Amino acid sequence: MKKTLLTNSERQPCEVWTRVMGYHRPVTSFNPGKQSEHRERQYFKENRVN
């Protein structure tokens, strides 16, 4: 498989959305405190119960 290498000028920022209070919003629309809180989130994976 051939690797594609891009320069920073060719890259496009990725917009991250998250679910807040029952609806989805882009993280960029959050105030600075809420953006900081979003960066500190810890994700986990639950074990499946059979």
Stockholm file with secondary structure:
# STOCKHOLM 1.0

chainA/1-50         MKKTLLTNSERQPCEVWTRVMGYHRPVTSFNPGKQSEHRERQYFKENRVN
#=GR chainA/1-50 SS CCCCCCCGGGCCCCCCEEEETTEEEEGGGSCHHHHHHHHTCCCCCCCCCC
#=GC SS_cons        CCCCCCCGGGCCCCCCEEEETTEEEEGGGSCHHHHHHHHTCCCCCCCCCC
//
